[in-house]
Amino acid sequence: MLWKTLELWQQRSGLGNSPRTVLEELARIQTQDVILPTDTHGEIRLRCVTQPDPVQAALLDRLVLVLPKRMRLAEAEIPDIAISA
């Protein structure tokens, strides 16, 4: 069902009907964790999203999607060493 939905969304955006191509292109967008040591709070951990290349940016624009610059880390994802006591 999701595959067909993406295909229809893609067709309405004028991007053809190959969801696999869109998914492969967007799968190259990654997140990176930036860890900043501090004197008072242990570490500050930020999860940043890489900037899309021109092809990815065009796809996102046509699909009317906006990437966040940063993502929120869930407490369960933060290793114990990153949490200061």
Backbone as XML, in Angstrom:
<?xml version="1.0"?>
<chain id="A" units="angstrom">
  <residue number="1" name="MET">
    <atom name="N" x="0.820" y="-1.170" z="0.000"/>
    <atom name="CA" x="0.000" y="0.000" z="0.000"/>
    <atom name="C" x="0.882" y="1.259" z="0.000"/>
  </residue>
  <residue number="2" name="LEU">
    <atom name="N" x="1.932" y="1.256" z="0.827"/>
    <atom name="CA" x="2.810" y="2.429" z="0.864"/>
    <atom name="C" x="3.518" y="2.633" z="-0.471"/>
  </residue>
  <residue number="3" name="TRP">
    <atom name="N" x="3.899" y="1.529" z="-1.111"/>
    <atom name="CA" x="4.582" y="1.609" z="-2.409"/>
    <atom name="C" x="3.667" y="2.278" z="-3.441"/>
  </residue>
  <residue number="4" name="LYS">
    <atom name="N" x="2.417" y="1.858" z="-3.485"/>
    <atom name="CA" x="1.456" y="2.429" z="-4.430"/>
    <atom name="C" x="1.185" y="3.893" z="-4.102"/>
  </residue>
  <residue number="5" name="THR">
    <atom name="N" x="1.107" y="4.224" z="-2.821"/>
    <atom name="CA" x="0.902" y="5.617" z="-2.418"/>
    <atom name="C" x="2.056" y="6.491" z="-2.889"/>
  </residue>
  <residue number="6" name="LEU">
    <atom name="N" x="3.287" y="6.014" z="-2.695"/>
    <atom name="CA" x="4.444" y="6.773" z="-3.163"/>
    <atom name="C" x="4.419" y="6.915" z="-4.679"/>
  </residue>
  <residue number="7" name="GLU">
    <atom name="N" x="4.036" y="5.864" z="-5.378"/>
    <atom name="CA" x="3.960" y="5.920" z="-6.839"/>
    <atom name="C" x="2.952" y="6.977" z="-7.295"/>
  </residue>
  <residue number="8" name="LEU">
    <atom name="N" x="1.779" y="7.016" z="-6.676"/>
    <atom name="CA" x="0.763" y="8.007" z="-7.042"/>
    <atom name="C" x="1.210" y="9.420" z="-6.690"/>
  </residue>
  <residue number="9" name="TRP">
    <atom name="N" x="1.839" y="9.580" z="-5.541"/>
    <atom name="CA" x="2.358" y="10.876" z="-5.099"/>
    <atom name="C" x="3.413" y="11.363" z="-6.102"/>
  </residue>
  <residue number="10" name="GLN">
    <atom name="N" x="4.249" y="10.454" z="-6.522"/>
    <atom name="CA" x="5.303" y="10.757" z="-7.482"/>
    <atom name="C" x="4.698" y="11.166" z="-8.832"/>
  </residue>
  <residue number="11" name="GLN">
    <atom name="N" x="3.688" y="10.447" z="-9.293"/>
    <atom name="CA" x="3.040" y="10.783" z="-10.555"/>
    <atom name="C" x="2.402" y="12.161" z="-10.504"/>
  </residue>
  <residue number="12" name="ARG">
    <atom name="N" x="1.734" y="12.475" z="-9.388"/>
    <atom name="CA" x="1.107" y="13.797" z="-9.240"/>
    <atom name="C" x="2.138" y="14.919" z="-9.218"/>
  </residue>
  <residue number="13" name="SER">
    <atom name="N" x="3.352" y="14.596" z="-8.796"/>
    <atom name="CA" x="4.419" y="15.592" z="-8.740"/>
    <atom name="C" x="5.182" y="15.685" z="-10.060"/>
  </residue>
  <residue number="14" name="GLY">
    <atom name="N" x="4.801" y="14.862" z="-11.040"/>
    <atom name="CA" x="5.461" y="14.880" z="-12.332"/>
    <atom name="C" x="6.820" y="14.191" z="-12.323"/>
  </residue>
  <residue number="15" name="LEU">
    <atom name="N" x="6.984" y="13.203" z="-11.460"/>
    <atom name="CA" x="8.277" y="12.515" z="-11.333"/>
    <atom name="C" x="8.248" y="11.089" z="-11.866"/>
  </residue>
  <residue number="16" name="GLY">
    <atom name="N" x="7.292" y="10.770" z="-12.709"/>
    <atom name="CA" x="7.227" y="9.425" z="-13.262"/>
    <atom name="C" x="6.542" y="8.470" z="-12.306"/>
  </residue>
  <residue number="17" name="ASN">
    <atom name="N" x="6.878" y="7.178" z="-12.428"/>
    <atom name="CA" x="6.221" y="6.185" z="-11.578"/>
    <atom name="C" x="7.192" y="5.111" z="-11.101"/>
  </residue>
  <residue number="18" name="SER">
    <atom name="N" x="8.368" y="5.526" z="-10.672"/>
    <atom name="CA" x="9.373" y="4.583" z="-10.187"/>
    <atom name="C" x="9.762" y="4.920" z="-8.750"/>
  </residue>
  <residue number="19" name="PRO">
    <atom name="N" x="8.974" y="4.445" z="-7.777"/>
    <atom name="CA" x="9.278" y="4.733" z="-6.377"/>
    <atom name="C" x="10.668" y="4.270" z="-5.957"/>
  </residue>
  <residue number="20" name="ARG">
    <atom name="N" x="11.146" y="3.178" z="-6.536"/>
    <atom name="CA" x="12.469" y="2.659" z="-6.157"/>
    <atom name="C" x="13.552" y="3.717" z="-6.404"/>
  </residue>
  <residue number="21" name="THR">
    <atom name="N" x="13.473" y="4.417" z="-7.531"/>
    <atom name="CA" x="14.468" y="5.440" z="-7.860"/>
    <atom name="C" x="14.437" y="6.571" z="-6.838"/>
  </residue>
  <residue number="22" name="VAL">
    <atom name="N" x="13.244" y="7.019" z="-6.482"/>
    <atom name="CA" x="13.108" y="8.093" z="-5.495"/>
    <atom name="C" x="13.646" y="7.639" z="-4.141"/>
  </residue>
  <residue number="23" name="LEU">
    <atom name="N" x="13.285" y="6.426" z="-3.719"/>
    <atom name="CA" x="13.752" y="5.921" z="-2.430"/>
    <atom name="C" x="15.270" y="5.763" z="-2.401"/>
  </residue>
  <residue number="24" name="GLU">
    <atom name="N" x="15.854" y="5.280" z="-3.493"/>
    <atom name="CA" x="17.314" y="5.137" z="-3.553"/>
    <atom name="C" x="18.002" y="6.495" z="-3.467"/>
  </residue>
  <residue number="25" name="GLU">
    <atom name="N" x="17.439" y="7.474" z="-4.137"/>
    <atom name="CA" x="18.039" y="8.816" z="-4.130"/>
    <atom name="C" x="17.943" y="9.444" z="-2.737"/>
  </residue>
  <residue number="26" name="LEU">
    <atom name="N" x="16.777" y="9.333" z="-2.115"/>
    <atom name="CA" x="16.586" y="9.946" z="-0.800"/>
    <atom name="C" x="17.279" y="9.152" z="0.312"/>
  </residue>
  <residue number="27" name="ALA">
    <atom name="N" x="17.555" y="7.871" z="0.091"/>
    <atom name="CA" x="18.240" y="7.053" z="1.095"/>
    <atom name="C" x="19.671" y="7.521" z="1.314"/>
  </residue>
  <residue number="28" name="ARG">
    <atom name="N" x="20.221" y="8.268" z="0.364"/>
    <atom name="CA" x="21.595" y="8.758" z="0.517"/>
    <atom name="C" x="21.679" y="9.951" z="1.464"/>
  </residue>
  <residue number="29" name="ILE">
    <atom name="N" x="20.539" y="10.510" z="1.853"/>
    <atom name="CA" x="20.533" y="11.588" z="2.847"/>
    <atom name="C" x="20.747" y="10.938" z="4.209"/>
  </residue>
  <residue number="30" name="GLN">
    <atom name="N" x="21.736" y="11.415" z="4.941"/>
    <atom name="CA" x="22.108" y="10.772" z="6.193"/>
    <atom name="C" x="22.015" y="11.733" z="7.370"/>
  </residue>
  <residue number="31" name="THR">
    <atom name="N" x="22.062" y="11.152" z="8.557"/>
    <atom name="CA" x="22.170" y="11.948" z="9.772"/>
    <atom name="C" x="23.535" y="11.668" z="10.388"/>
  </residue>
  <residue number="32" name="GLN">
    <atom name="N" x="24.054" y="12.664" z="11.073"/>
    <atom name="CA" x="25.340" y="12.538" z="11.755"/>
    <atom name="C" x="25.169" y="13.056" z="13.175"/>
  </residue>
  <residue number="33" name="ASP">
    <atom name="N" x="25.796" y="12.384" z="14.122"/>
    <atom name="CA" x="25.793" y="12.861" z="15.499"/>
    <atom name="C" x="27.035" y="13.705" z="15.731"/>
  </residue>
  <residue number="34" name="VAL">
    <atom name="N" x="26.820" y="14.900" z="16.260"/>
    <atom name="CA" x="27.917" y="15.790" z="16.632"/>
    <atom name="C" x="27.959" y="15.811" z="18.147"/>
  </residue>
  <residue number="35" name="ILE">
    <atom name="N" x="29.117" y="15.472" z="18.721"/>
    <atom name="CA" x="29.262" y="15.418" z="20.174"/>
    <atom name="C" x="30.220" y="16.518" z="20.601"/>
  </residue>
  <residue number="36" name="LEU">
    <atom name="N" x="29.711" y="17.395" z="21.444"/>
    <atom name="CA" x="30.499" y="18.528" z="21.920"/>
    <atom name="C" x="30.766" y="18.368" z="23.413"/>
  </residue>
  <residue number="37" name="PRO">
    <atom name="N" x="32.035" y="18.210" z="23.818"/>
    <atom name="CA" x="32.333" y="18.105" z="25.248"/>
    <atom name="C" x="32.174" y="19.477" z="25.923"/>
  </residue>
  <residue number="38" name="THR">
    <atom name="N" x="31.700" y="19.470" z="27.157"/>
    <atom name="CA" x="31.577" y="20.707" z="27.920"/>
    <atom name="C" x="32.254" y="20.530" z="29.271"/>
  </residue>
  <residue number="39" name="ASP">
    <atom name="N" x="32.581" y="21.640" z="29.898"/>
    <atom name="CA" x="33.209" y="21.579" z="31.218"/>
    <atom name="C" x="32.198" y="21.285" z="32.321"/>
  </residue>
  <residue number="40" name="THR">
    <atom name="N" x="30.941" y="21.682" z="32.114"/>
    <atom name="CA" x="29.967" y="21.577" z="33.194"/>
    <atom name="C" x="28.895" y="20.506" z="32.997"/>
  </residue>
  <residue number="41" name="HIS">
    <atom name="N" x="28.579" y="20.147" z="31.787"/>
    <atom name="CA" x="27.456" y="19.234" z="31.545"/>
    <atom name="C" x="27.853" y="17.931" z="30.840"/>
  </residue>
  <residue number="42" name="GLY">
    <atom name="N" x="29.086" y="17.546" z="30.885"/>
    <atom name="CA" x="29.496" y="16.314" z="30.209"/>
    <atom name="C" x="29.597" y="16.530" z="28.711"/>
  </residue>
  <residue number="43" name="GLU">
    <atom name="N" x="28.587" y="16.097" z="27.969"/>
    <atom name="CA" x="28.578" y="16.241" z="26.525"/>
    <atom name="C" x="27.242" y="16.780" z="26.038"/>
  </residue>
  <residue number="44" name="ILE">
    <atom name="N" x="27.302" y="17.513" z="24.952"/>
    <atom name="CA" x="26.089" y="17.907" z="24.244"/>
    <atom name="C" x="26.108" y="17.128" z="22.943"/>
  </residue>
  <residue number="45" name="ARG">
    <atom name="N" x="25.032" y="16.426" z="22.678"/>
    <atom name="CA" x="24.952" y="15.591" z="21.475"/>
    <atom name="C" x="23.854" y="16.141" z="20.564"/>
  </residue>
  <residue number="46" name="LEU">
    <atom name="N" x="24.217" y="16.439" z="19.336"/>
    <atom name="CA" x="23.267" y="16.942" z="18.348"/>
    <atom name="C" x="23.217" y="15.979" z="17.178"/>
  </residue>
  <residue number="47" name="ARG">
    <atom name="N" x="22.048" y="15.702" z="16.685"/>
    <atom name="CA" x="21.900" y="14.873" z="15.483"/>
    <atom name="C" x="21.553" y="15.816" z="14.334"/>
  </residue>
  <residue number="48" name="CYS">
    <atom name="N" x="22.448" y="15.899" z="13.351"/>
    <atom name="CA" x="22.283" y="16.801" z="12.212"/>
    <atom name="C" x="21.988" y="16.000" z="10.948"/>
  </residue>
  <residue number="49" name="VAL">
    <atom name="N" x="21.245" y="16.605" z="10.037"/>
    <atom name="CA" x="20.904" y="15.986" z="8.764"/>
    <atom name="C" x="21.810" y="16.588" z="7.689"/>
  </residue>
  <residue number="50" name="THR">
    <atom name="N" x="22.394" y="15.707" z="6.842"/>
    <atom name="CA" x="23.255" y="16.212" z="5.767"/>
    <atom name="C" x="22.424" y="17.009" z="4.772"/>
  </residue>
  <residue number="51" name="GLN">
    <atom name="N" x="23.066" y="17.958" z="4.120"/>
    <atom name="CA" x="22.382" y="18.766" z="3.114"/>
    <atom name="C" x="22.182" y="17.936" z="1.846"/>
  </residue>
  <residue number="52" name="PRO">
    <atom name="N" x="20.995" y="17.995" z="1.246"/>
    <atom name="CA" x="20.760" y="17.228" z="0.028"/>
    <atom name="C" x="21.556" y="17.803" z="-1.144"/>
  </residue>
  <residue number="53" name="ASP">
    <atom name="N" x="21.973" y="16.912" z="-2.047"/>
    <atom name="CA" x="22.634" y="17.387" z="-3.259"/>
    <atom name="C" x="21.556" y="17.965" z="-4.190"/>
  </residue>
  <residue number="54" name="PRO">
    <atom name="N" x="21.936" y="18.568" z="-5.310"/>
    <atom name="CA" x="20.934" y="19.212" z="-6.184"/>
    <atom name="C" x="19.815" y="18.277" z="-6.665"/>
  </residue>
  <residue number="55" name="VAL">
    <atom name="N" x="20.137" y="17.030" z="-6.975"/>
    <atom name="CA" x="19.102" y="16.088" z="-7.428"/>
    <atom name="C" x="18.131" y="15.790" z="-6.290"/>
  </residue>
  <residue number="56" name="GLN">
    <atom name="N" x="18.674" y="15.540" z="-5.102"/>
    <atom name="CA" x="17.822" y="15.264" z="-3.948"/>
    <atom name="C" x="16.974" y="16.485" z="-3.604"/>
  </residue>
  <residue number="57" name="ALA">
    <atom name="N" x="17.572" y="17.669" z="-3.667"/>
    <atom name="CA" x="16.835" y="18.898" z="-3.376"/>
    <atom name="C" x="15.679" y="19.084" z="-4.355"/>
  </residue>
  <residue number="58" name="ALA">
    <atom name="N" x="15.902" y="18.765" z="-5.622"/>
    <atom name="CA" x="14.835" y="18.872" z="-6.622"/>
    <atom name="C" x="13.706" y="17.888" z="-6.325"/>
  </residue>
  <residue number="59" name="LEU">
    <atom name="N" x="14.068" y="16.654" z="-5.953"/>
    <atom name="CA" x="13.049" y="15.667" z="-5.597"/>
    <atom name="C" x="12.231" y="16.124" z="-4.397"/>
  </residue>
  <residue number="60" name="LEU">
    <atom name="N" x="12.918" y="16.588" z="-3.368"/>
    <atom name="CA" x="12.225" y="17.061" z="-2.168"/>
    <atom name="C" x="11.299" y="18.225" z="-2.498"/>
  </residue>
  <residue number="61" name="ASP">
    <atom name="N" x="11.775" y="19.127" z="-3.351"/>
    <atom name="CA" x="10.975" y="20.280" z="-3.751"/>
    <atom name="C" x="9.720" y="19.839" z="-4.499"/>
  </residue>
  <residue number="62" name="ARG">
    <atom name="N" x="9.884" y="18.928" z="-5.449"/>
    <atom name="CA" x="8.738" y="18.452" z="-6.242"/>
    <atom name="C" x="7.739" y="17.683" z="-5.377"/>
  </residue>
  <residue number="63" name="LEU">
    <atom name="N" x="8.237" y="16.978" z="-4.364"/>
    <atom name="CA" x="7.360" y="16.228" z="-3.463"/>
    <atom name="C" x="6.848" y="17.082" z="-2.308"/>
  </residue>
  <residue number="64" name="VAL">
    <atom name="N" x="7.275" y="18.342" z="-2.266"/>
    <atom name="CA" x="6.895" y="19.301" z="-1.227"/>
    <atom name="C" x="7.246" y="18.752" z="0.154"/>
  </residue>
  <residue number="65" name="LEU">
    <atom name="N" x="8.498" y="18.317" z="0.296"/>
    <atom name="CA" x="9.016" y="17.830" z="1.574"/>
    <atom name="C" x="10.137" y="18.745" z="2.045"/>
  </residue>
  <residue number="66" name="VAL">
    <atom name="N" x="10.195" y="18.984" z="3.338"/>
    <atom name="CA" x="11.240" y="19.823" z="3.922"/>
    <atom name="C" x="12.014" y="18.975" z="4.929"/>
  </residue>
  <residue number="67" name="LEU">
    <atom name="N" x="13.329" y="18.919" z="4.761"/>
    <atom name="CA" x="14.167" y="18.183" z="5.714"/>
    <atom name="C" x="14.436" y="19.041" z="6.941"/>
  </residue>
  <residue number="68" name="PRO">
    <atom name="N" x="14.419" y="18.430" z="8.117"/>
    <atom name="CA" x="14.829" y="19.193" z="9.303"/>
    <atom name="C" x="16.340" y="19.374" z="9.290"/>
  </residue>
  <residue number="69" name="LYS">
    <atom name="N" x="16.820" y="20.446" z="9.896"/>
    <atom name="CA" x="18.263" y="20.640" z="9.995"/>
    <atom name="C" x="18.837" y="19.766" z="11.109"/>
  </residue>
  <residue number="70" name="ARG">
    <atom name="N" x="18.071" y="19.611" z="12.172"/>
    <atom name="CA" x="18.473" y="18.761" z="13.297"/>
    <atom name="C" x="17.302" y="17.881" z="13.681"/>
  </residue>
  <residue number="71" name="MET">
    <atom name="N" x="17.632" y="16.736" z="14.254"/>
    <atom name="CA" x="16.604" y="15.827" z="14.743"/>
    <atom name="C" x="16.773" y="15.680" z="16.238"/>
  </residue>
  <residue number="72" name="ARG">
    <atom name="N" x="15.687" y="15.476" z="16.907"/>
    <atom name="CA" x="15.719" y="15.299" z="18.350"/>
    <atom name="C" x="16.141" y="13.877" z="18.686"/>
  </residue>
  <residue number="73" name="LEU">
    <atom name="N" x="17.034" y="13.733" z="19.642"/>
    <atom name="CA" x="17.461" y="12.423" z="20.106"/>
    <atom name="C" x="16.503" y="11.919" z="21.168"/>
  </residue>
  <residue number="74" name="ALA">
    <atom name="N" x="16.084" y="10.688" z="21.038"/>
    <atom name="CA" x="15.249" y="10.073" z="22.067"/>
    <atom name="C" x="16.139" y="9.668" z="23.228"/>
  </residue>
  <residue number="75" name="GLU">
    <atom name="N" x="15.650" y="9.750" z="24.427"/>
    <atom name="CA" x="16.431" y="9.388" z="25.616"/>
    <atom name="C" x="17.001" y="7.979" z="25.496"/>
  </residue>
  <residue number="76" name="ALA">
    <atom name="N" x="16.228" y="7.055" z="24.933"/>
    <atom name="CA" x="16.678" y="5.668" z="24.827"/>
    <atom name="C" x="17.860" y="5.525" z="23.869"/>
  </residue>
  <residue number="77" name="GLU">
    <atom name="N" x="18.031" y="6.465" z="22.941"/>
    <atom name="CA" x="19.116" y="6.381" z="21.962"/>
    <atom name="C" x="20.439" y="6.900" z="22.512"/>
  </residue>
  <residue number="78" name="ILE">
    <atom name="N" x="20.394" y="7.684" z="23.575"/>
    <atom name="CA" x="21.600" y="8.311" z="24.092"/>
    <atom name="C" x="22.346" y="7.316" z="24.974"/>
  </residue>
  <residue number="79" name="PRO">
    <atom name="N" x="23.573" y="6.964" z="24.614"/>
    <atom name="CA" x="24.331" y="6.028" z="25.438"/>
    <atom name="C" x="24.593" y="6.607" z="26.833"/>
  </residue>
  <residue number="80" name="ASP">
    <atom name="N" x="24.784" y="5.718" z="27.810"/>
    <atom name="CA" x="25.008" y="6.144" z="29.188"/>
    <atom name="C" x="26.193" y="7.092" z="29.320"/>
  </residue>
  <residue number="81" name="ILE">
    <atom name="N" x="27.237" y="6.930" z="28.486"/>
    <atom name="CA" x="28.397" y="7.789" z="28.607"/>
    <atom name="C" x="28.093" y="9.227" z="28.233"/>
  </residue>
  <residue number="82" name="ALA">
    <atom name="N" x="27.011" y="9.446" z="27.481"/>
    <atom name="CA" x="26.682" y="10.807" z="27.059"/>
    <atom name="C" x="25.849" y="11.533" z="28.106"/>
  </residue>
  <residue number="83" name="ILE">
    <atom name="N" x="25.298" y="10.799" z="29.052"/>
    <atom name="CA" x="24.467" y="11.412" z="30.087"/>
    <atom name="C" x="25.323" y="11.623" z="31.333"/>
  </residue>
  <residue number="84" name="SER">
    <atom name="N" x="25.451" y="12.874" z="31.722"/>
    <atom name="CA" x="26.273" y="13.150" z="32.910"/>
    <atom name="C" x="25.412" y="13.096" z="34.163"/>
  </residue>
  <residue number="85" name="ALA">
    <atom name="N" x="26.017" y="12.699" z="35.246"/>
    <atom name="CA" x="25.283" y="12.565" z="36.499"/>
    <atom name="C" x="25.282" y="13.875" z="37.257"/>
  </residue>
</chain>
